[in-house]
């Protein structure tokens, strides 16, 4: 790739990134958001967490030792942490670290 092509790629990426940041302000200038945006804002994090849980346990063979205990332990730890702290990011990161410790050291 020449320097000219690299500069064009950077300019395009800059424009696209800027547009994605400005997009909500251009199209939702009113103070009231559309009802479908409010619905997505309210339920999307829980839907994503459910999809991640189903995806993480789909390949576990519960008939073989350790019977999925590490995965279930990570899920329970993350759920309890979220119910106490009510913070998605802290719950996800802490649950991931807890699961990685279980996998690596136990």
C-alpha positions in Angstrom: 0.0 0.0 0.0 1.3 3.4 -0.9 1.2 6.4 1.5 -1.6 7.9 -0.5 -3.8 4.9 -0.1 -3.1 4.8 3.7 -4.0 8.5 4.0 -7.3 7.8 2.1 -8.1 4.9 4.3 -7.4 6.9 7.5 -9.6 9.8 6.1 -12.5 7.4 5.4 -12.2 5.7 8.8 -12.2 9.1 10.5 -15.3 10.2 8.6 -17.2 7.0 9.4 -16.2 7.2 13.1 -17.2 10.8 13.3 -20.5 10.1 11.6 -21.4 7.2 14.0 -20.8 9.7 16.9 -22.9 12.5 15.4 -25.6 10.3 14.0 -27.8 10.2 17.2 -27.6 14.0 17.5 -28.6 14.6 13.9 -31.6 12.3 13.8 -32.9 12.5 17.4 -32.9 16.2 18.0 -36.1 16.1 20.0 -35.9 15.5 23.7 -38.1 12.5 23.5 -36.6 9.4 22.0 -38.7 7.1 19.8 -40.3 4.2 21.7 -38.3 1.5 19.9 -35.1 3.2 21.0 -36.3 3.3 24.6 -37.2 -0.4 24.3 -33.8 -1.3 23.0 -32.1 0.7 25.6 -34.1 -0.9 28.4 -33.9 -4.6 27.3 -30.8 -5.0 25.1 -28.2 -5.6 27.9 -30.3 -8.4 29.4 -30.8 -10.0 26.0 -27.0 -9.8 25.2 -26.2 -11.4 28.6 -28.7 -14.2 27.9 -27.2 -14.9 24.5 -23.7 -15.0 26.0 -24.8 -17.4 28.7 -26.5 -19.8 26.2 -23.5 -19.6 23.9 -21.0 -20.3 26.7 -22.8 -23.4 28.0 -23.9 -24.9 24.6 -20.8 -27.2 24.2 -20.4 -28.3 27.8 -20.8 -32.0 28.4 -22.5 -32.3 31.8 -22.0 -36.0 31.9 -18.2 -35.8 32.2 -16.1 -34.5 35.1 -16.0 -31.7 36.2 -19.6 -31.6 35.0 -19.5 -27.9 34.0 -18.9 -26.7 37.5 -16.4 -24.0 36.4 -18.8 -22.6 33.9 -21.8 -22.7 36.2 -19.6 -21.2 39.0 -18.7 -18.3 36.7 -22.3 -17.7 35.7 -23.5 -17.7 39.3 -20.6 -15.4 40.4 -21.4 -13.0 37.6 -25.2 -13.1 38.4 -24.7 -12.5 42.1 -22.2 -9.7 41.5 -24.6 -8.0 39.1 -27.5 -8.3 41.5 -25.5 -6.7 44.2 -23.7 -4.0 42.2 -26.1 -3.4 39.3 -23.2 -2.6 37.0 -22.9 -4.6 33.7 -19.3 -3.8 33.0 -18.0 -4.6 36.5 -20.1 -7.8 36.5 -18.9 -9.0 33.1 -15.2 -8.2 33.7 -15.1 -9.6 37.2 -17.1 -12.7 36.1 -14.6 -13.3 33.2 -11.6 -12.9 35.5 -13.2 -15.3 38.0 -13.9 -17.9 35.3 -10.3 -17.6 33.9 -8.9 -18.1 37.4 -11.1 -21.2 37.8 -10.0 -22.6 34.4 -6.3 -21.9 34.9 -5.8 -22.9 38.5 -8.4 -25.4 39.4 
